[in-house]
């Protein structure tokens, strides 16, 4: 700027539809969390596998909303989107390998 | 904010230089890749928890008859069942549910601050950043109480790195390491949020002409929330 002056900033009025969408996303996440609590207290511990799979599915749904909507990844360029998602293959690989290993350890240890 | 479409000159691809192929600024792109590496760190911690847990015996008796023993991995809702000011009341997972609620709400206020930043609305950014900082501090306070309760125990010897009333020793180790590492991320996030708030109040971003720093720190803050979603599931629910 040629001379020192208060910076003039034009404030754009809020986009009501966009803000409403953000609150809706939050509402969905709260509902999913409440559902998780209902599952935790209604489905008995005897159905352990069912409980675990419901929890994992709901967690991935919540993670999708956080990363896709809140972190805006859904709306980014495809190259960026896949650069973040594809490396997650390593996490899945590690998960499968480590849980398999853990179960193998539990079948041989004596304590 | 960077446009999401990448314009290129004829005969040149987006990767020939001069444009951003990923449609985001350098700083934002590096934040994404930092978060990716941080996701690997947390995945490694949580998956190792899964390995050690699956290597231990699971409790096989009736849930009502459950008692703490180093012989088997504890049922989480039997460990986390206390809430502040109600000593002796059994309220499984209620307190950790409150913590989840606080963190999700602070994620919403953060995204509203980012949205206000896009509109160059300084007053709204200040308001939502303050709510986000408040949410972060509330979460940390809850965690401090939870740690204190976990360490002192409920009538037993409590838990530390040498003893553990709740089950196998490594259960306490993982609790301290994973929730501690996440808690430290929350603490760093609160510091960064405060820095952003301070800069906003001082008019730094108005002079700069954009509020992209709010977006970058927002990404970090949402990531902290994302990690908590996984910690909540694999540590408290499963």
Interface residues (C-beta under 8 A of the other chain):
Chain A: X7 X9 X10 X11 X12 X13 X14 X15 X18 X19 X22 X23 X25 X26 X29 X30 X33 X36 X37 X40 X41 X44 X45 X48 X51 X52 X55 X56 X58 X59 X62 X63 X66 X67 X69 X70 X71 X75 X76 X77 X79 X80 X83 X84 X87 X88 X90 X91 X94 X95 X98 X99 X101 X102 X103 X105 X106 X109
Chain B: X4 X6 X21 X22 X23 X24 X29 X32 X36 X39 X40 X43 X44 X47 X48 X50 X51 X52 X53 X54 X55 X56 X57 X58 X63 X75 X77 X92 X93 X97 X100 X101 X104 X105 X107 X108 X110 X111 X112 X115 X116 X118 X119 X120 X121 X122 X124 X203 X206 X207 X218 X219 X222 X223 X225 X226 X229 X230 X232 X233 X237 X238
